[in-house]
Amino acid sequence: MKISVAENIRLLRESRGFSQEFVAKKLKVTQQAYSNMEKNPDGMTLSRLKDLSIILDVNLVTLIGEDNIMIQQNYNQKGGQAATQMVFSQSEMEKDLYERIIAGLKEEISYLRNK
């Protein structure tokens, strides 16, 4: 499943425990302006994306969610025909992000069950 750039940025920010206000201050914009950037990152300049990647401590490729690489392998078969196998690789950063989100949700569930 491919997540949107906007969702990826939000997940990265939340995984670091950063509020929109905190990131906005680092970018020297208002919280509302940052919220709009996060909802619609297509309008962000490359410079702004680089600044955001530094604040979130990820590389630019991870920030825009393009570090999942597709590997295509061709295997020769009878008659010179080739079959293609697609393999998708998930970055360690993304796996770590999801593991932290899952752990946080499990804690929240446990807390709510105890209430």
C-alpha positions as CSV (number, residue, x, y, z in Angstrom):
1,M,0.0,0.0,0.0
2,K,1.4,3.4,-1.0
3,I,0.6,6.3,1.3
4,S,0.4,9.8,0.0
5,V,3.2,12.4,0.5
6,A,0.9,14.4,2.8
7,E,0.2,11.3,5.0
8,N,3.9,10.4,5.0
9,I,4.9,13.8,6.2
10,R,2.2,13.7,8.9
11,L,3.2,10.3,10.1
12,L,6.9,11.2,10.2
13,R,6.1,14.4,12.2
14,E,3.9,12.5,14.6
15,S,6.4,9.7,15.0
16,R,8.9,12.2,16.4
17,G,6.3,13.7,18.7
18,F,6.4,17.0,17.0
19,S,3.3,19.3,16.9
20,Q,2.4,21.2,13.8
21,E,3.2,24.4,15.8
22,F,6.7,23.2,16.6
23,V,7.5,22.4,13.0
24,A,5.9,25.7,11.9
25,K,8.2,27.6,14.2
26,K,11.3,25.8,12.9
27,L,10.2,26.6,9.3
28,K,9.4,30.2,10.4
29,V,5.8,30.1,9.3
30,T,2.5,30.1,11.1
31,Q,0.9,26.9,12.3
32,Q,-1.9,27.4,9.8
33,A,0.5,27.9,7.0
34,Y,2.3,24.7,8.0
35,S,-1.0,22.8,8.3
36,N,-1.8,23.8,4.7
37,M,1.7,22.7,3.5
38,E,1.2,19.4,5.3
39,K,-2.2,18.8,3.7
40,N,-1.0,19.9,0.2
41,P,2.7,19.3,0.0
42,D,2.6,19.5,-3.8
43,G,2.8,23.2,-3.5
44,M,6.0,23.2,-1.4
45,T,9.2,24.3,-3.0
46,L,12.2,22.0,-3.1
47,S,13.9,24.2,-0.6
48,R,11.0,24.0,1.8
49,L,10.9,20.2,1.5
50,K,14.7,20.0,2.2
51,D,14.2,22.2,5.3
52,L,11.3,19.9,6.5
53,S,13.4,16.8,5.9
54,I,16.2,18.3,8.1
55,I,13.6,19.1,10.9
56,L,12.2,15.6,10.7
57,D,15.6,14.0,10.5
58,V,15.0,12.0,7.3
59,N,16.4,12.2,3.8
60,L,14.3,14.0,1.2
61,V,13.6,10.7,-0.6
62,T,12.1,9.3,2.6
63,L,10.1,12.5,3.2
64,I,8.3,12.2,-0.1
65,G,7.9,8.5,0.3
66,E,9.9,7.4,-2.7
67,D,12.4,5.1,-0.9
68,N,10.4,2.0,-1.6
69,I,12.2,0.6,-4.6
70,M,10.9,-1.8,-7.2
71,I,13.2,-4.5,-8.4
72,Q,12.4,-6.2,-11.6
73,Q,14.1,-9.5,-12.4
74,N,13.7,-11.3,-15.8
75,Y,14.2,-15.0,-16.0
76,N,14.7,-16.7,-19.4
77,Q,12.2,-19.5,-20.1
78,K,11.9,-22.0,-23.0
79,G,11.5,-20.3,-26.4
80,G,13.4,-17.2,-25.3
81,Q,10.3,-15.8,-23.5
82,A,11.0,-13.9,-20.3
83,A,8.9,-13.9,-17.1
84,T,9.0,-10.9,-14.8
85,Q,8.9,-11.1,-11.1
86,M,8.2,-7.9,-9.1
87,V,9.8,-7.5,-5.7
88,F,9.0,-4.5,-3.5
89,S,11.4,-3.4,-0.8
90,Q,10.3,-1.4,2.2
91,S,12.7,1.0,3.8
92,E,13.9,0.3,7.3
93,M,12.9,3.8,8.2
94,E,9.3,3.2,7.2
95,K,9.1,-0.1,9.0
96,D,10.5,1.5,12.1
97,L,7.9,4.3,11.8
98,Y,5.0,1.8,11.5
99,E,6.3,-0.2,14.4
100,R,6.4,2.9,16.6
101,I,2.9,3.9,15.6
102,I,1.6,0.4,16.3
103,A,3.4,0.4,19.7
104,G,1.8,3.7,20.6
105,L,-1.7,2.5,19.5
106,K,-1.2,-0.7,21.6
107,E,-0.4,1.5,24.6
108,E,-3.4,3.7,24.0
109,I,-5.7,0.6,23.7
110,S,-4.2,-0.8,27.0
111,Y,-4.8,2.5,28.7
112,L,-8.4,2.8,27.5
113,R,-9.1,-0.8,28.5
114,N,-7.9,-0.1,32.0
115,K,-10.2,3.0,32.3
